[in-house]
Amino acid sequence: MNLALALASAVLLILIFPGFRFTWLAPVALAPLLVACAREASWKRRWLCGWAAGFLFWCGVCPWIQFVLEVHGGMGRWGGWGGYVLFGLYKGLHMAAFATLAGLLMREWWAIPGVAALWTGIERTHGYFGFAWLDVGNAGINMPLPMRLAPITGVYGLSFVFAMLGCAMALIALRRPRRELAWLLMLAVLIALPRGTLSAPGSQRALLVQPNLDTELNWTEDVLHSTEQKLALLSRGSGAGIIIWPEVPAPFYVNDAAFREYAAGIARTTEVPFLFGAIGATPQREPLNSAVLMDGSGKVVDRYDKINLVPFGEFVPPLFGWVNRITHEAGDFVAGDRVVVFPVGEHKAGAFICYESAFPDLVREFVRTGAEVLVNLSNDGYFGHSAAREQHLEIVRMRAAENRRWILRATNDGITAAIDPRGRVVERLVPFEQTAALLPYDYERTQTPYTRYGDWFAWGCLAGGLGLVPLAIARAVLCPHRAVT
């Protein structure tokens, strides 16, 4: 029964994200797992229940991992499925740790804040262990009341709220005293938080180009020349304050004189700044995933090199050198080491690349150092036609709301969009088409508390959640009769 309850939570968590979008389940998704944790006395069985739930959740919310490994990673059918299973087993360890510790906290009268803090704090650690993607709080992107927390606590505040509600539902199911639900009164503070001013429609226009290039295209000289001609035509237009190309699976090398002159020609013809994704290089000729800005005269203004690389996509961890790379580069990409804010006329823009959108603390650094508008350059072509595209867009929308910034999202084959400072998609292009369009945006200068102070809330939750565990253990030793049945 406890295993079934744990797996039920995994299913509910899968259902709240794009692909299903039953977001109304977010407040109750963790309840079955927490009931199982409270009922199960053995920490080993709690670990196994949590691990099974974590495995099912990550495999269910990221089924595209198998496709990426098989098709683009060159691992074949069995290699793709094997890697996919290993991915689920590894990522499931986070929920295993949560379930093990949550079982102790569920016995206490302060279970609601303790469990919510533990869940939120563990969520914050995902990026440190190889892969970050959707947080539970992302399910609240279209919920006006919880979204008031985003500019203050980031997405983690929403995760805390959903975990509180899930814990409360579990306590009700366990028939615990009603006074233990009094912690929910804390949520009244949401009503007192500012709604945030409505964003103007966007007085500026950016020309976003969607190349729709095949990720597995065989790049001959003729194909490259034809592609460059098409993209040059798409980049023509009037009224744009900036031209933006996405991250693309094409041999566009910053150090290649012919390509650099080609890009400069586009900037000179349009006489506006030109921001594009390309492959840079270190002085040691190691490849970099880069964003380059040229001014209207075709001069390179600056270059940002991607800091957070995709494991097994842009680099292979040393212990897994036998795994094929998804990209076709001769060697691993190396990470950049500085946040760059590009000058665009009298304003400033920050460009983060693809998977970096899953790292709230990195994105806010662009804004903290002066970016008045954000740009997300991405190539989601490796996702195929899976729900990962909508998942990625949902993540980017949260970054806009956290920092109260417009985000111009330029992608290779979709979803290309303009997102306003409240995280709403204002306009989007049809995916899987080679096209370009003028999309609205504006410049913002105010900084949110989250922009200024970062993940103070999430780290505080981790410290608080873990700090309560020894207290719960001590109380369990002194009063063993308090175990929940």
N, C-alpha and C positions, 0 to 999 in steps of 0.2 A: 504493500500500500504506500509506504513512504517513497519508494522508487517511482511509483506511478505518479504520485503528487509532484515529485521533483521534475519529472519529464513533462507534466502538464504545464508547469511554469515555463519550461523551455519552449513549448508550443505557443503559449500565450505571448512570450517575448518575440518570437518570430512573426506572429500575426500583427504586431503593432507597427512594423516597419514597411517601407515600400515593397510592393509585391503583393501585399494584402491590405495594409493601411487601416486596420481596425484599431485606430489609436485610442479609442475609448476604453480599450482593455489595459492600457498602460498603468492606471492606478491599482489594478488588481493582479497584474501579471506575476508578481513575486510571491503572492499569498500562498499558493499551494506548496512551493518550495519551503517557505518559512514554517508552515504547519508541519511538514515532514521533519524539518530541523528541530522543532520543539518536541516532537514525539519521539525522535530517535535518540536514545541515551548514548549509543556508541559513537565516538568521534570517527572511527574508521568507516562505519556505515554512512555517516553524514558526508564524509569525504567522497565516498563512492557515489552517493546520490547526487552530490553537487557536480562531480566530474562527469557523470552521465548526462546531467542536465546541460552542463556547459558544452559538452561535445555536441549534443543535439542542437543546441542553440546556434553555435558558430557554424556548424555544417548547414543548418537550415537557413540562416540569414546570409551566408556567403557561398551558395552552391556554385557560383561563377568561378570560384577558386579552381574547381576541377577542370572546367573548360579552359581556363587560362593556362594551367599546367600542361594539359594534354595538347592543346592546339598551338599555343604560342610559346610554351616552354619546351616543346619538342620532346616531351616525356612519354608520349604514347598513351594508349588507353589505360593500361595497368599502372604505368608510372603516374599518370594523372590522378587516378583513383587512390593509389597508395599515398601520394603526397597530400591529397585532400583529407584522407583519414588521419594522417599524422598531424595535419594542421588542426583538425578538430580536437584531437587528443591533447595537443599542446595548449591550445587556447582554453580548453575546458578546465585547466588547472586553476584559473582565477576563480571560477565559480566553486570549485572544490574547496579552495581555501575559505571562501566566503561562507559556504554552508557549514564547514567545520566549526568556525568561530561563531557564526550566527546562532547555532544551537545553544551556545552558552548564554548569549545575550537575550535570547527569547524567553528565558526563565525569569527575567528581571522586570520590575515595575517600570523601568526606564527602557524597555525593549524598543519602543518606537524610535526615539532619537538615536539610540545606540546602533540598532540594525541599519537605519538609514545612513548614518555616518560611515559605518563599515562598508556598506555597498558603494557609496559615493567615493570613498577613499581608494578602494580597490580598483574602481573604474579608472581613476586617474593614473594608475600604474601600467595600464595596457601598453602605452607607447614605449615604456622602458623595457618591455619584454618582447620586442620584435614586431608587433603589429597592433595598430589602433584603427578602429573603424567607428561603428555606431555605438553611442552611449544611449542608455535608456531615455535620458532627457531629450534626445533628438525627436522622440515621438511627440513632444509637445510643441513643435514648431508652429502649428496652426491653432494653438490654444492661447488666446489673448491673456488670460489671467496668469498662468504659470510663466508665460514669456516675459512678464515684467521683471522676473529675476535675472534674465539673460545678461543685461548690461551690468549687473552687479556681481553675480557669482559665476557667470558663464553657464554653459550647458549643465554643469554639475549641480547647480541649484535645483534645476528641474528634475534631475535624477534623484536628488534627496527627497523632493516632494513625492514623487511616485513611489519611492521606497517606503516612505512614511505611511502612505495610504495602503500599500501592499501589506505592510506589517500590521496595520490596524485591522485589515480584513482577516488576517491570520489569527489575531487575538480574539476577534469575534467568533471565528469558527471554533476556537479552542475554549470558548466560554469563559474567558478571563474576566476579572472584575472591570466594570465600565470605567472606573476611575483611571485605569491604565490608558484609556483612550483620550484622556484630557490633553495629552501632548498635541493632539490635532488642532487645538485652539491656536497653536503657533501659526497655522496657515492663514489666520485672519490678517496677518501682516501683508499678505499679497494684495488685499484690497486697498491698503494704505499706500502701496508703492505707486510711483508715477506711471501712467500709461505710456508715456513717450509721445512726443509731438508727431502729428501726421506728416509724412515726408512730402515735399513738393514733387510734382510729376517728373522733374529732372530737366534742367534747362540746357544741359550739354548733350552732345551726340558723339558717340564713338562708332567707328566702322569696324565691326567684328566679322572676320572672315572664317568660314567653316569649310575647310578644304575637302573633307570626306575622303581621305586617302586610305587605301587598303593597308592594314598593318603588316600584311605579308607580301606587299608588292615587291617585285624584282626590279631593282633600280638600275636600269641601263642609262646610258648617256641621253638617248632619245626620250626615254620616259621622263627623266629629270627635266630636260629642256621643255617638254610639253607641259609638265606640271607647273613649272615656273611661269610659263606664259599665261596659263589659266589663272593662277593666283595673282599675277600682276593685273589682269583684267578685273578680277573681283575686288582688287584694292583701290580701284578708281571710284571716285565719288566726291561730292561736294557737301560741305556742312559738317564734316567730322573734325573734332578737336584732337583726335588721336586714332591711328589705325592699329588694330591688334590682330595678330596671328596667334594661334594656339601652339601648344606642344604638339609636334607632328612626328610620325614615323618616317621621316625623310632625311637624306644625307645633307642636311643644312649645317655646315661647319663654319663657326665664327672665324676660324683662322684660314679658311679657304678664300683667297683673294677674289676669285670669280664670283662666289656667292656673296661675299661682302659688297662687291660692286653692284651686283644685282639688287640686293636689299637697299643699298644707298640710292639706286636709281628710283625705286618706289618712293622713298622718302622725298627725294628732290622733286619728283613729278607732282606729288600731292602737296608738298610744302607743309606737311604737318608731322608731328612726332610719330614714329613707327616702332611699336613694341612687338617683338616676336620671339618664339621659342626656337632654340638652336642648340647645337652641341659645341660647348666650349672645351678648353683644354688647360691643364695646369702647365707650369713651366717644364714639368717632367713628361708632358704629352699624355697625361691621364685624362680620360674623357669626363666632362662635366655636363649635367643637364642644366641648361642656362636660359635665362630670359635677357634679351638685349634690347636696349633703347637707342634709337637713332633720332637725331633732331631733324628738322625740316631741310637741312642742308646735306643730309646723309652722313653726318659725323656720329660715330659711336659715343654716346653720352656716358653710359655705364653698363655693367653687366651684373646680374644676380645669378649665383650658382646655387642650385637646389641643395638645401641642408639636410632634410629628412628624406632619405632614399627608400625606395620600395624593396624590402627584403625578397630575394629570389627574382626580382624584376630588374632592378638597376645594380644590385650587388648581391653576391652570394656570401653568406657568413662563412668564415674560414673552415668550420667543421663540416660544411656541406658542399665542398668543392666539386663533388661528383654530380651535383644537380645542374642541368642545363639552364642557361640564362634565357629569360623571355625576350630581352632585346638582342639585337644582332651586332652589338658592339664587340670589338676585339678583346676588350678587357672590362673589368668592373668599372662602373662609374665611381667617382670619389665625391665625397660631400663637400659642399661649400662651407665657408666658415664666417660669413658676415651677412647681416640683414641690410639690404640696399633699398633706399627710397629714391625713386627717379624724379628729377625735376621735369615737369611738363608745363612749360610757360611759367606762369607765376604760381603754379600749384605743384603738388607732389603726389606721386602714385607709388603704391607698393604692389609687387607681383609675386604671388606664391604659386608654386607649380604642383599641379595634380594632387597627389596623395598628401601633400603638406596641409591640405584643408582639414585633415583629421587631427591636427595638432593645434588646439585653440591658443595655447601659450605662444607658439611661434607666430601665428597670424596676427595676434595682438601686438607683437613687437614691431611690425611694419607701421601700425597706427601710432604706437607710442613714440616712435622715432620720427613721426611727421606726416605719414601718408594720409591724404585727404580723400582718396578713393582707392579701392583695392581691385586688383585684377587677378583672376585665377586662370592660368594657362593649363589646359589639360588635354590628354588624349585618352578618352574612355573607349577607344576602339577595341581594346583587349577584353572588354566586358561582353562583347557580342550584343545580343538583344536581351540581356538579362536585366533583372531589377536593380543591378548595381548602379546603373546610370542614375536612376531616381534616388537611390540611396546617397550617392555622391552629391547630387544636387541638394538634398536635404541637409547634409553636413555643411555645405558651403553657405546655405541660407542661415544656419545658426551662427556662423562666423560673422555675417553681416549684422545680425541682431545684437550680438555680444559687443561689437565695437561701434555700432551705429554708423556704419559706412555703406555706401553703394558698392556693390561688387559687380564688375563686368566679367562674366564667365565665358571665355573663348575656348571652345573644344574642337577637336579634329572632326568628329562626326556626330556631335550632340552629347549633352544638352547644352547648347549655347544660349545664354540668357543674361538679362539685366535684373539685378536683385536690389531692392531698396533697403534703406537702413533698418527697417523693421523685419527684414528677412522674407519679404514677399516678392514673388516673381512678377515683375512688371511686364516683361515681354520675353518670349523665347522663340528660337528658330526651330523649324521642322528638322528633326534628326535624320541622319543618313542621306543628306542632300548636300551637294557642293553649292554653297550659296554665301551671301554676305548681306548685312543689313546695318542700318544706323540704329543703334539702341540708346535709350536715354540713360543719363546718369547725372550726378552733381557732386560738388566738392563739399565736404563737411570738416569742420575744425575742432569741435568739442570732443573731449575724450570721456568715455564712460569709466566708472569705477573699475570695471573688469579690465579695461585697457590699461589703466594706470597701475593696478595692483596684482593683476594676474590671478593665479589659481590659489589664492589665499584660503578660499572656502574649501576647496577640494583637499588641500594638504591638511587643513585643520580637521576636516572630517576623518582623514586617515589616522592622524595622531589621536583624535578623540575615540574613534572606533576601536583601534588597537589598544589604546590605554584602558578602555573599560573591560577588556577581556580578562586581565589578571584579577580585577575586582570580582568579576563574575565567577572565576574559578575559585577564588578564596571563599566566596559566599556559598558556592556549591559544596565545598569541602566541609564548611562549618554547619550548613543546613541542607544535607542531602535529600531531606524529605520534600524539598520545594520542587523536585523534578516534575515537569508537566506530563500528564497522562492523556 
